[in-house]
């Protein structure tokens, strides 16, 4: 099975080689749990190799300074950034347009697709639609499902790895993913990230060939390391 590097020795070991090429991997969790860091790690890892990355950033989490840290070499930063095509939608309508642009770019070689914040703009429109009508809610849910389906089809047909991050919300003493069943259905690998008072843990909740397990990790200047390792 072909996989793409997660950009970290420890993450690659945990995932038996990295992220799978032909599926959507969903990284979900609360604020500060490491979602964007994992996305940047994978993106920089590919861009350093000269591979092309499309990065859709809906939360403003893409940081050039963080990219510089991960690259580690001043002279190589610009080359890395040249290989990352960044889209920054600020509304769910703009996110819809970003997917149109993504489809256009499929004519060229793309080696990794990242959507950092799949549902944050959806969530804003969802709250507004909820006050209007059931039809408005259905429309916005249909658009989110369409976008996830698009990503899944690209991954499967083009064998391009896709990373998607997602938020969580609290419901009756239980953490749930925003967009719930839509992302659970189209995401064939689900990784939950938790920040417990500074202690970060990744839980592999769904995978086609690996059992459920966890990784206790820390974020460093150069990337991510298993806790306790120097």
The 8 nearest C-alpha neighbors of each residue, nearest first, counted from 0:
[[1, 2, 19, 20, 21, 16, 3, 208],
 [2, 0, 20, 19, 3, 21, 16, 18],
 [3, 1, 19, 20, 18, 17, 16, 0],
 [4, 2, 18, 17, 19, 20, 5, 1],
 [3, 5, 17, 6, 11, 18, 41, 16],
 [4, 6, 41, 17, 7, 11, 10, 18],
 [7, 5, 41, 40, 44, 4, 8, 43],
 [6, 8, 10, 9, 5, 11, 223, 222],
 [9, 7, 11, 10, 12, 6, 224, 5],
 [8, 10, 12, 11, 7, 224, 225, 13],
 [11, 9, 13, 7, 12, 8, 14, 5],
 [12, 10, 17, 16, 14, 8, 9, 13],
 [11, 13, 15, 9, 10, 14, 16, 8],
 [12, 14, 10, 11, 15, 9, 214, 16],
 [15, 13, 11, 17, 12, 16, 10, 18],
 [16, 14, 12, 13, 11, 17, 10, 209],
 [15, 17, 11, 14, 12, 2, 4, 18],
 [16, 18, 11, 4, 5, 14, 3, 2],
 [19, 17, 3, 2, 5, 20, 4, 14],
 [18, 20, 2, 21, 160, 22, 3, 1],
 [21, 19, 160, 2, 159, 158, 22, 1],
 [20, 22, 154, 155, 158, 160, 159, 19],
 [23, 21, 154, 20, 155, 151, 187, 160],
 [22, 24, 161, 186, 151, 187, 162, 25],
 [25, 23, 188, 162, 186, 189, 163, 161],
 [24, 26, 163, 189, 164, 186, 162, 190],
 [27, 25, 164, 190, 191, 163, 34, 189],
 [26, 28, 165, 191, 164, 166, 192, 25],
 [29, 27, 192, 166, 167, 191, 193, 32],
 [28, 30, 32, 167, 166, 31, 193, 27],
 [31, 29, 32, 28, 166, 33, 194, 34],
 [30, 32, 33, 29, 194, 34, 193, 28],
 [31, 33, 194, 193, 192, 30, 29, 34],
 [34, 32, 36, 31, 35, 37, 192, 218],
 [35, 33, 37, 36, 32, 26, 164, 38],
 [36, 34, 38, 37, 33, 39, 115, 60],
 [35, 37, 39, 33, 38, 34, 40, 222],
 [38, 36, 40, 34, 35, 39, 33, 41],
 [37, 39, 35, 36, 41, 40, 42, 34],
 [40, 38, 42, 36, 41, 37, 43, 35],
 [39, 41, 6, 37, 43, 38, 42, 36],
 [40, 42, 5, 6, 44, 38, 39, 43],
 [43, 41, 39, 45, 44, 40, 46, 38],
 [44, 42, 46, 40, 45, 41, 39, 47],
 [43, 45, 6, 41, 47, 42, 46, 40],
 [44, 46, 50, 48, 42, 43, 47, 41],
 [45, 47, 43, 50, 79, 49, 48, 82],
 [48, 46, 49, 79, 44, 45, 43, 50],
 [49, 47, 46, 45, 50, 44, 79, 43],
 [48, 50, 46, 47, 82, 51, 45, 79],
 [51, 49, 46, 45, 48, 110, 82, 52],
 [50, 52, 82, 109, 110, 46, 83, 49],
 [53, 51, 83, 111, 112, 110, 109, 84],
 [52, 54, 84, 112, 83, 85, 113, 111],
 [53, 55, 113, 85, 84, 112, 114, 56],
 [56, 54, 114, 86, 87, 85, 113, 115],
 [55, 57, 87, 115, 58, 59, 86, 54],
 [58, 56, 116, 88, 87, 59, 89, 115],
 [59, 57, 60, 56, 116, 115, 119, 89],
 [60, 58, 61, 57, 56, 87, 62, 115],
 [59, 61, 58, 62, 35, 56, 115, 57],
 [62, 60, 59, 56, 63, 39, 35, 65],
 [63, 61, 65, 64, 60, 66, 59, 39],
 [62, 64, 66, 65, 67, 61, 80, 68],
 [65, 63, 67, 62, 66, 68, 69, 61],
 [64, 66, 68, 62, 67, 63, 69, 61],
 [65, 67, 63, 69, 64, 68, 70, 62],
 [68, 66, 64, 70, 65, 69, 76, 71],
 [69, 67, 65, 71, 66, 70, 220, 221],
 [68, 70, 221, 66, 71, 67, 222, 65],
 [71, 69, 67, 72, 68, 66, 76, 75],
 [72, 70, 68, 69, 67, 73, 221, 75],
 [71, 73, 75, 70, 74, 76, 67, 68],
 [74, 72, 75, 76, 71, 67, 70, 77],
 [75, 73, 72, 76, 77, 78, 71, 70],
 [74, 76, 78, 72, 73, 77, 79, 70],
 [75, 77, 79, 78, 73, 74, 67, 80],
 [78, 76, 80, 79, 75, 81, 74, 73],
 [79, 77, 81, 75, 76, 80, 82, 47],
 [78, 80, 46, 76, 77, 82, 47, 81],
 [79, 81, 77, 83, 82, 78, 76, 46],
 [82, 80, 78, 79, 83, 77, 84, 46],
 [81, 83, 51, 80, 46, 79, 52, 84],
 [84, 82, 52, 80, 81, 53, 85, 51],
 [85, 83, 53, 54, 52, 82, 86, 81],
 [84, 86, 54, 55, 83, 53, 87, 56],
 [85, 87, 55, 56, 54, 88, 84, 97],
 [86, 88, 56, 57, 55, 89, 85, 59],
 [89, 87, 93, 94, 57, 90, 86, 56],
 [88, 90, 57, 93, 87, 91, 120, 94],
 [91, 89, 93, 92, 120, 88, 94, 121],
 [90, 92, 94, 120, 93, 121, 95, 124],
 [93, 91, 95, 90, 94, 96, 88, 89],
 [94, 92, 96, 88, 90, 95, 91, 97],
 [95, 93, 91, 97, 88, 92, 96, 90],
 [94, 96, 92, 93, 98, 97, 91, 99],
 [97, 95, 93, 99, 98, 94, 100, 92],
 [98, 96, 94, 100, 99, 95, 101, 93],
 [97, 99, 101, 100, 96, 95, 102, 94],
 [98, 100, 96, 102, 97, 101, 103, 95],
 [101, 99, 97, 103, 98, 102, 104, 96],
 [102, 100, 98, 104, 99, 103, 97, 105],
 [101, 103, 99, 105, 104, 100, 98, 106],
 [104, 102, 100, 101, 105, 106, 99, 107],
 [105, 103, 101, 106, 102, 107, 100, 109],
 [104, 106, 107, 102, 103, 101, 108, 109],
 [105, 107, 104, 103, 108, 102, 109, 101],
 [108, 106, 105, 104, 109, 103, 51, 110],
 [107, 109, 110, 105, 106, 51, 104, 50],
 [110, 108, 51, 111, 52, 107, 105, 53],
 [109, 111, 51, 159, 50, 52, 108, 112],
 [112, 110, 52, 160, 159, 109, 161, 53],
 [111, 113, 161, 53, 52, 54, 162, 160],
 [114, 112, 54, 162, 161, 163, 55, 115],
 [115, 113, 55, 163, 117, 116, 54, 56],
 [116, 114, 164, 56, 163, 117, 113, 55],
 [115, 117, 164, 57, 165, 118, 119, 58],
 [118, 116, 165, 114, 164, 115, 119, 163],
 [117, 119, 121, 120, 116, 122, 165, 177],
 [118, 120, 122, 121, 116, 117, 123, 57],
 [121, 119, 91, 123, 122, 118, 90, 124],
 [122, 120, 118, 124, 119, 123, 91, 125],
 [121, 123, 125, 119, 120, 124, 118, 126],
 [124, 122, 120, 126, 125, 121, 127, 119],
 [123, 125, 127, 121, 126, 122, 128, 120],
 [126, 124, 122, 128, 127, 123, 121, 129],
 [127, 125, 129, 123, 124, 128, 122, 130],
 [126, 128, 124, 125, 129, 130, 123, 131],
 [129, 127, 125, 131, 135, 130, 136, 126],
 [128, 130, 126, 127, 131, 125, 136, 132],
 [131, 129, 128, 127, 132, 126, 125, 133],
 [130, 132, 128, 129, 135, 127, 133, 136],
 [133, 131, 135, 134, 129, 130, 128, 136],
 [132, 134, 136, 135, 137, 129, 131, 128],
 [133, 135, 137, 132, 136, 138, 131, 128],
 [136, 134, 138, 132, 128, 133, 137, 139],
 [137, 135, 133, 139, 128, 134, 138, 129],
 [136, 138, 134, 140, 135, 139, 141, 133],
 [139, 137, 135, 141, 136, 140, 134, 142],
 [138, 140, 142, 141, 136, 137, 143, 135],
 [141, 139, 137, 143, 142, 138, 136, 144],
 [140, 142, 144, 138, 139, 143, 137, 145],
 [141, 143, 145, 139, 140, 144, 146, 138],
 [142, 144, 140, 146, 145, 141, 147, 139],
 [145, 143, 141, 147, 142, 146, 181, 148],
 [146, 144, 142, 148, 143, 147, 141, 149],
 [145, 147, 149, 143, 148, 144, 142, 150],
 [146, 148, 150, 144, 149, 145, 151, 143],
 [147, 149, 145, 151, 146, 150, 144, 152],
 [150, 148, 146, 152, 147, 151, 145, 153],
 [149, 151, 147, 153, 148, 152, 154, 146],
 [152, 150, 148, 154, 149, 153, 23, 22],
 [153, 151, 155, 149, 154, 150, 156, 148],
 [154, 152, 150, 157, 156, 151, 155, 149],
 [155, 153, 21, 159, 158, 151, 22, 152],
 [154, 156, 21, 152, 158, 153, 157, 22],
 [155, 157, 153, 158, 152, 154, 21, 159],
 [156, 158, 153, 159, 154, 155, 21, 152],
 [159, 157, 21, 154, 155, 20, 156, 160],
 [158, 160, 154, 20, 157, 110, 111, 21],
 [161, 159, 20, 111, 154, 21, 22, 19],
 [160, 162, 112, 23, 113, 111, 24, 154],
 [163, 161, 113, 24, 23, 25, 114, 112],
 [162, 164, 114, 25, 115, 113, 26, 24],
 [165, 163, 26, 115, 116, 27, 25, 117],
 [164, 166, 27, 116, 117, 118, 26, 163],
 [165, 167, 28, 27, 177, 29, 176, 168],
 [168, 166, 176, 175, 177, 28, 29, 174],
 [167, 169, 175, 174, 176, 170, 177, 166],
 [168, 170, 174, 173, 175, 172, 171, 167],
 [169, 171, 173, 172, 174, 168, 175, 167],
 [170, 172, 173, 169, 174, 175, 168, 167],
 [173, 171, 170, 169, 174, 175, 168, 167],
 [172, 174, 170, 171, 169, 175, 168, 167],
 [175, 173, 169, 168, 167, 170, 172, 176],
 [174, 176, 167, 168, 169, 173, 177, 179],
 [175, 177, 167, 179, 166, 178, 168, 165],
 [176, 178, 179, 167, 166, 175, 168, 118],
 [177, 179, 181, 176, 182, 180, 118, 140],
 [180, 178, 176, 177, 181, 182, 183, 175],
 [179, 181, 183, 182, 184, 178, 176, 185],
 [182, 180, 184, 179, 183, 178, 144, 185],
 [183, 181, 185, 184, 180, 186, 179, 178],
 [182, 184, 180, 186, 181, 185, 179, 187],
 [183, 185, 182, 181, 186, 180, 187, 179],
 [186, 184, 182, 183, 187, 147, 151, 181],
 [187, 185, 23, 183, 188, 24, 182, 184],
 [188, 186, 23, 22, 185, 24, 206, 189],
 [187, 189, 24, 206, 205, 186, 25, 190],
 [190, 188, 205, 25, 204, 24, 26, 203],
 [191, 189, 203, 26, 202, 204, 25, 27],
 [190, 192, 202, 27, 201, 28, 26, 203],
 [193, 191, 201, 28, 32, 200, 27, 202],
 [194, 192, 32, 200, 199, 28, 195, 201],
 [193, 195, 199, 32, 198, 197, 196, 31],
 [194, 196, 198, 197, 193, 199, 200, 32],
 [197, 195, 198, 194, 199, 193, 31, 32],
 [196, 198, 195, 194, 199, 32, 31, 217],
 [199, 197, 195, 194, 196, 200, 217, 215],
 [198, 200, 194, 193, 216, 215, 197, 195],
 [199, 201, 215, 193, 214, 192, 216, 202],
 [200, 202, 192, 214, 213, 191, 193, 215],
 [203, 201, 213, 191, 190, 212, 204, 192],
 [202, 204, 190, 211, 212, 205, 213, 189],
 [205, 203, 189, 211, 190, 202, 191, 206],
 [206, 204, 189, 188, 203, 211, 187, 207],
 [205, 207, 188, 209, 208, 187, 189, 204],
 [206, 208, 209, 187, 205, 188, 210, 19],
 [207, 209, 206, 210, 205, 188, 15, 211],
 [208, 210, 206, 207, 211, 14, 205, 203],
 [211, 209, 212, 208, 206, 203, 205, 204],
 [210, 212, 203, 204, 209, 205, 213, 202],
 [213, 211, 203, 202, 210, 214, 204, 201],
 [212, 214, 202, 201, 203, 215, 200, 211],
 [215, 213, 201, 200, 216, 202, 225, 212],
 [214, 216, 200, 226, 225, 199, 201, 213],
 [217, 215, 225, 226, 224, 199, 200, 214],
 [216, 218, 224, 223, 226, 199, 225, 219],
 [217, 219, 223, 222, 224, 216, 220, 33],
 [220, 218, 222, 221, 223, 217, 224, 69],
 [221, 219, 222, 68, 69, 218, 65, 223],
 [220, 222, 69, 219, 68, 223, 71, 70],
 [223, 221, 219, 220, 218, 69, 40, 7],
 [222, 224, 218, 219, 217, 7, 216, 225],
 [225, 223, 217, 216, 9, 226, 218, 228],
 [224, 226, 216, 228, 215, 9, 217, 227],
 [227, 225, 216, 228, 217, 215, 224, 229],
 [226, 228, 225, 229, 224, 216, 217, 215],
 [227, 229, 226, 225, 224, 216, 9, 217],
 [228, 227, 224, 226, 225, 219, 217, 223]]
